Amino acid sequence: MRLPLIWFIAVARGVFRALYPVFVVADEPEHLRVALAVDEGQRFLTPEAVLADDDRRRYVQRMNRLRLHQPVFRARVLAAYEGRCTICRLGHRELLDAAHILADTHPRGTPVVPNGLAMCAIHHRAFEANVLGIRPDHVVEIRRDILDEIDGPMLRHGLQEMAGTTITRPGRALLAPDPSRLEERYEQFRAAG
């Protein structure tokens, strides 16, 4: 019987994220590694079962495309920004995301803190939708049509009043947003506007 295990993933010095349950499904002693199933569905898959069941295979392929690094990336980015949104300084971790400056799909979109920004959900969505941009000098810009729009308090206080402010950055320079990534992402914002 295969017993469930706990996989401790290092997030920072002395800080770990527990992923559980995981199951060892293959042992490769010659390479000093094992293959882990990260959920119950993967636990019982064999190469023969996948080949025999097209629907199951498509489901598993989709599962394998999950961003398994995201929880670790989020924990590291939020720790670097001391649990506050880089735009509005909101300090409720449950409302914060780790936004990628350059997307996962970009060749330089690696899950490292210099490619991340701690953002509340509204600012993260605005950043991804090119409603909000961050210049390489760390100044926030809001798309012109959004600045001209009249709506409720969230638009006014949450977005329009952020125009011209400077983002907060991690205390350690090594963790600060990568200027070349910010510049490339800012050009995407300008092209979209």
Wavefront OBJ file of the C-alpha trace (Angstrom):
o trace
v 0.000 0.000 0.000
v 1.356 3.415 -0.922
v 1.241 5.820 1.975
v 0.802 9.544 1.462
v 3.854 11.713 2.038
v 4.402 15.390 2.745
v 6.757 17.267 0.404
v 8.384 20.310 2.039
v 9.385 22.897 -0.572
v 11.862 25.567 0.555
v 10.394 29.049 0.126
v 13.001 31.060 2.021
v 15.641 30.320 4.643
v 13.838 28.365 7.346
v 10.439 28.720 5.604
v 8.801 25.797 3.850
v 5.529 25.167 2.047
v 4.014 21.746 2.630
v 2.459 20.001 -0.379
v 0.388 17.001 0.611
v -0.531 14.368 0.038
v 2.003 13.280 -2.572
v 2.735 9.689 -3.532
v 5.887 8.045 -4.852
v 4.824 6.346 -8.086
v 8.228 5.489 -9.551
v 11.709 5.030 -8.168
v 14.799 5.831 -10.250
v 17.701 4.931 -7.929
v 20.251 5.183 -10.743
v 19.373 8.906 -11.026
v 18.784 9.375 -7.278
v 15.217 10.578 -7.866
v 11.622 9.512 -7.588
v 8.477 10.465 -9.492
v 5.689 11.927 -7.386
v 1.962 12.000 -7.974
v 0.758 15.337 -6.654
v -2.895 14.307 -6.451
v -5.060 11.203 -6.087
v -5.884 11.131 -9.813
v -2.256 10.769 -10.848
v -1.602 8.106 -8.263
v -3.151 5.249 -10.234
v -2.025 6.203 -13.725
v 0.195 3.824 -15.608
v 1.493 4.286 -19.143
v -0.929 1.573 -20.290
v -3.940 3.258 -18.648
v -3.136 6.593 -20.251
v -2.792 5.053 -23.707
v -6.080 3.183 -23.338
v -8.174 6.115 -22.184
v -8.038 9.269 -24.322
v -10.364 11.279 -22.070
v -8.297 10.524 -18.993
v -5.083 11.341 -20.875
v -6.384 14.779 -21.895
v -7.385 15.445 -18.294
v -3.953 14.477 -16.990
v -2.196 16.582 -19.614
v -4.238 19.564 -18.476
v -3.363 18.819 -14.849
v 0.327 18.742 -15.663
v 0.111 22.235 -17.092
v -0.750 23.661 -13.685
v 1.785 26.189 -12.471
v 3.188 24.068 -9.674
v 5.684 26.797 -8.812
v 2.974 29.386 -8.148
v 2.488 28.776 -4.395
v 6.238 28.991 -3.799
v 6.562 32.046 -6.060
v 3.660 33.719 -4.226
v 5.150 33.028 -0.803
v 8.545 34.423 -1.821
v 7.129 37.543 -3.475
v 4.782 38.332 -0.578
v 7.637 37.855 1.890
v 9.862 40.233 -0.129
v 7.106 42.887 -0.148
v 6.337 42.275 3.538
v 2.761 41.231 2.740
v 1.716 44.546 1.160
v 0.482 45.538 -2.280
v 3.234 47.379 -4.141
v 0.644 49.848 -5.502
v -1.782 50.662 -2.658
v 0.048 49.116 0.339
v -2.952 46.914 1.264
v -1.678 44.525 3.924
v -4.169 41.641 3.828
v -2.302 38.599 2.485
v -5.536 36.804 1.633
v -6.260 39.592 -0.883
v -2.771 39.644 -2.418
v -1.336 37.926 -5.472
v 2.155 37.478 -6.803
v 1.947 39.131 -10.217
v 4.493 38.223 -12.861
v 6.091 41.240 -14.536
v 6.718 39.110 -17.630
v 4.189 36.293 -18.011
v 5.001 32.622 -17.416
v 4.782 32.048 -21.150
v 7.492 34.657 -21.847
v 11.047 33.269 -22.190
v 12.168 35.495 -19.284
v 8.960 34.974 -17.302
v 10.658 32.880 -14.677
v 9.136 32.502 -11.188
v 11.771 34.548 -9.367
v 11.158 37.491 -7.054
v 12.750 40.080 -9.427
v 10.058 39.051 -11.943
v 7.307 39.447 -9.356
v 5.253 42.158 -7.722
v 2.965 41.783 -4.717
v -0.397 43.186 -5.789
v -3.911 43.180 -4.440
v -6.374 41.421 -6.721
v -7.731 44.632 -8.313
v -4.274 45.989 -9.154
v -3.105 42.607 -10.413
v -6.080 42.376 -12.804
v -5.574 45.986 -13.899
v -1.871 45.267 -14.536
v -2.647 42.147 -16.589
v -5.354 43.990 -18.568
v -3.006 46.914 -19.312
v -5.250 49.318 -17.408
v -2.315 49.959 -15.077
v 1.331 50.130 -16.084
v 4.560 50.549 -14.149
v 7.334 52.560 -15.725
v 10.946 51.412 -15.360
v 11.441 54.275 -12.863
v 8.743 52.608 -10.659
v 6.028 55.210 -11.326
v 2.466 53.966 -11.834
v 0.535 54.981 -14.946
v -3.158 54.468 -15.579
v -4.546 54.203 -19.090
v -5.848 57.578 -20.360
v -9.432 56.419 -20.991
v -9.635 55.112 -17.420
v -8.425 58.452 -16.055
v -11.188 60.225 -18.004
v -13.930 57.833 -16.913
v -16.436 58.707 -14.189
v -17.551 55.813 -12.022
v -17.632 54.870 -8.347
v -15.120 55.094 -5.507
v -13.111 52.014 -6.512
v -12.251 53.555 -9.866
v -11.463 56.932 -8.324
v -9.497 55.801 -5.252
v -8.320 52.375 -6.407
v -7.049 53.292 -9.857
v -7.210 56.948 -10.856
v -5.547 58.242 -7.685
v -2.716 55.734 -8.099
v -1.528 57.485 -11.278
v 1.829 59.128 -10.654
v 2.542 57.299 -7.394
v 5.707 55.261 -6.901
v 5.524 51.557 -6.137
v 7.051 50.208 -2.953
v 9.956 47.854 -3.423
v 11.569 45.153 -1.316
v 14.147 46.293 1.216
v 16.819 44.062 -0.315
v 18.068 45.326 -3.703
v 18.575 41.730 -4.846
v 14.783 41.210 -4.668
v 13.771 44.481 -6.369
v 11.884 44.366 -9.686
v 14.256 43.719 -12.572
v 14.521 47.011 -14.530
v 14.803 45.290 -17.909
v 11.674 43.236 -17.241
v 9.806 46.350 -16.062
v 10.867 48.180 -19.212
v 9.706 45.366 -21.492
v 6.382 45.056 -19.650
v 5.878 48.830 -19.731
v 6.307 48.788 -23.519
v 3.510 46.177 -23.686
v 1.312 48.523 -21.612
v 2.073 51.464 -23.922
v 1.426 49.406 -27.058
v -1.942 48.247 -25.687
v -3.073 51.787 -24.779
l 1 2 3 4 5 6 7 8 9 10 11 12 13 14 15 16 17 18 19 20 21 22 23 24 25 26 27 28 29 30 31 32 33 34 35 36 37 38 39 40 41 42 43 44 45 46 47 48 49 50 51 52 53 54 55 56 57 58 59 60 61 62 63 64 65 66 67 68 69 70 71 72 73 74 75 76 77 78 79 80 81 82 83 84 85 86 87 88 89 90 91 92 93 94 95 96 97 98 99 100 101 102 103 104 105 106 107 108 109 110 111 112 113 114 115 116 117 118 119 120 121 122 123 124 125 126 127 128 129 130 131 132 133 134 135 136 137 138 139 140 141 142 143 144 145 146 147 148 149 150 151 152 153 154 155 156 157 158 159 160 161 162 163 164 165 166 167 168 169 170 171 172 173 174 175 176 177 178 179 180 181 182 183 184 185 186 187 188 189 190 191 192 193
